[in-house]
């Protein structure tokens, strides 16, 4: 895609926050669980914290 990995990881974190209950407002579809876990990954945390 032409973007560096750190930028894509920041985008992943932003997407997870924005879309956490976009598909199921009660959070029962599995997407919410992914969204909660995504920013906690070591690679994402490192990209967010610099």
C-alpha positions as CSV (number, residue, x, y, z in Angstrom):
1,X,0.0,0.0,0.0
2,X,3.0,2.3,0.2
3,X,2.6,3.2,3.9
4,X,5.2,2.3,6.6
5,X,4.2,-0.3,9.2
6,X,4.0,2.2,12.1
7,X,1.5,4.3,10.2
8,X,-0.7,1.3,9.4
9,X,-0.6,0.2,13.1
10,X,-1.8,3.7,14.2
11,X,-4.6,3.4,11.6
12,X,-5.5,0.0,13.1
13,X,-5.8,1.5,16.5
14,X,-7.9,4.4,15.3
15,X,-10.2,2.0,13.3
16,X,-10.6,-0.1,16.4
17,X,-11.7,2.9,18.5
18,X,-14.1,4.3,15.9
19,X,-15.7,1.0,14.9
20,X,-16.0,-0.8,18.2
21,X,-19.8,-1.0,18.1
22,X,-20.5,-0.1,14.5
23,X,-21.7,-3.5,13.6
24,X,-23.5,-4.7,16.7
25,X,-24.5,-2.0,19.3
26,X,-24.4,-4.6,22.0
27,X,-20.9,-5.8,21.2
28,X,-21.9,-9.5,20.7
29,X,-20.6,-10.0,17.2
30,X,-17.0,-10.5,18.0
31,X,-15.8,-7.3,16.3
32,X,-16.0,-5.5,19.7
33,X,-13.6,-8.0,21.3
34,X,-11.2,-7.5,18.4
35,X,-11.4,-3.7,18.8
36,X,-10.7,-3.9,22.5
37,X,-7.7,-6.2,22.0
38,X,-6.2,-4.3,18.9
39,X,-4.6,-1.3,20.7
40,X,-3.1,-3.7,23.4
41,X,-0.9,-5.5,20.9
42,X,2.8,-4.8,21.5
43,X,3.3,-3.7,17.9
44,X,0.4,-1.2,18.0
45,X,1.3,0.1,21.5
46,X,4.9,0.7,20.3
47,X,3.6,2.6,17.2
48,X,1.3,4.7,19.4
49,X,3.8,5.5,22.0
50,X,6.7,6.1,19.6
